[in-house]
Structure formats: C-alpha cells, structure tokens
Amino acid sequence: MPMIRSMYAYRSFMLLLLLILTACGSQETENEQISEDSEDTGSSHYPIEVEDADGNVAQITREPERIVSLMPSNTEIVFALDEGDALVGVTDFDDYPEEAASIESVGSGMEFDVERVLALEPDLVLDHASSGDAADEGLEQLENAGIDVLTVADPHSLQEAYGVIEDVGTVVNREAEAEDIIQGIESEIEDIQQVTNEIPEEEQKRVWIEVSEDPDLYTTGSDTFMDDMLTTVGAKNAAEDSEGWVAYTEEDAVALDPDVIITTYGDEETIMEREGWQEVTAIQDEAVHRLDEDLLSRPGPRLTEGLRTLAEHIYEDEWTN
C-alpha cells in the first residue's frame, strides 16, 4: 500500500509540474506575441509602394528618420505632420515655418547639390513634379545610392493637393495626421463658402491674377491650382479661356476688364497707375490687392489661409458687413 500511494503521489506531482510548465510556456509565447505585435505597430507599415507624380511605383523601404525636401510645400506638409525633426535638408526658398530656416539648404530644388544631399545621409528625398526634367539626373544618382525618392504631384486642384498631403503622410507613417489636416481644410472651406455661396452667379467677381511682367504679363488660366482656388471662393477667373500659366499683352489683359486684380509681386500703386488701364473696372473701383504668393501657390496645410485671404479681398463688402 505505501508503494502504491507513493506511485500515485509521484504521478500527481509530475502531472502538476507538467501543467505548471505548460502554463508558463503559453504565457511566454503570449508575451512574445504581444511584444512582436507591439514592434510591428511601427514597422509593419514598411516596405510600402506609393504611386509618384509620373504614375510610377515608388518603393519606400523603411520609415524615414532623415528627410530632404526639395520643395517648400513639401516642407510645410512634413512639419504639419509633426515630422519636422526628421528634416535634415531643404531648399533656399523654404521659409515656413520659422524652424525651416535653420535647416541646411541643398540648393534651389530643381538645381540641388547631389553631393550635399548624399552627405546628409537621408532615408527619403521628397521631390516635386514641378521640378520637371531638370532634377532627373540628380534624383537617379540618389536612388542608385539606395535612397528612397518620392516625386509628389504638382496639384492643379484642391483635391489633388489633398492627394499630395495623403501621399506624404503615408510615406512618413502619419496617415491619421494627414487626414486631420485635410479635414481641417475642408471645414475651413465650408465656413468660407457659407459667405460666398450666398453670392448670385451673375454677381460673382471676375478676377485677374497677375504673377509677373517679364516682359509680358503672366497669369493663371484654367486647369491650374489658383484657378481652382478662385472657383472654391465663388469667383471667376478672368483668364479662364486660356489654359495653364499664360502670357498676356497689356492690351489683351485690359480687354478682359476684370472686377478685381490680385497681384503676387510688386505693389498695387504701380498697377493702379498703368497707362491704358484706367477704364478697367478693377482700377476704377480700386480693387487691386497684393497678396502673399506663398499662400496662393503652395498646396499644403496653409491652404485655408490662402483661400480665406483671397475670399476676403475679392468680396470685401461681404466680409465687412
């Protein structure tokens, strides 16, 4: 009997020990899985594929910790996504936010210094389609050096600008923040349109946007970002019959007889005093305004400032009443 009892006791002890070891093993496996899942939260996003401005698939192999931006609007987007600390290189023209001025410049964007970029050892270079073919050779050198490169689109509309913000948000793993930026812009547009949508179509202002006079006057026609901004705030583009960025003679510009003139350079007085312009409605009504070019041309998080500024100057009476 004592021997039988000892055998039962031994078996019971072994069974208990097995249960304990099994439980411990399961807990360790579960802990390991939780740990792996936690690590995957940040890393499983990569590698990813993003369509670039040319319709090609750009491979983003890892989460970027060092970014070079070759366009001011890209820089503004990266800062708005709370990834400004990752920027190690920008262009000569990157002036917003203030922190951008302290980041090393790699050139003008289209003519950037490849060696300087390489020396910064970036994980990601954000290019812009407006650079055209001028930057192709340099970008190819960067890709051959193993650096991820994404060329974002040159937006012709607000919707395309949203797409750029989304793309940048995707490659830096800030998709939720990108969506918040877009929702903020859309909310601001709704506020602006509560005022401008009350304006009857026949009373909508015809606007001439002048961006240079070298030597002809250059303006924005249809199928451009600024044209879509005008439509969004309930105005009409006086040069809507032309497409893209176009040159006008003074005679042709005067013939458009705009209700409002917006300039992104120079000063209002120079335009007000032009010979041959005195019968233009905008001149007679003194509706000539110099606005910040960056707010009207950079498709990024400050879109709302540009749209509101544009609306307030085109429809001054509606905003002051």
PyMOL commands that set and color helices and strands:
alter all, ss='L'
color gray80, all
select helices_A, chain A and resi 2-43+72-80+84-86+98-102+114-119+129-144+158-171+175-196+201-203+225-232+250-256+268-272+281-284+293-297+303-314+316-320
alter helices_A, ss='H'
color red, helices_A
select strands_A, chain A and resi 48-51+57-60+67-69+87-89+124-128+148-152+206-213+217-220+236-237+245-248+260-263+288-290
alter strands_A, ss='S'
color yellow, strands_A
deselect
rebuild
show_as cartoon
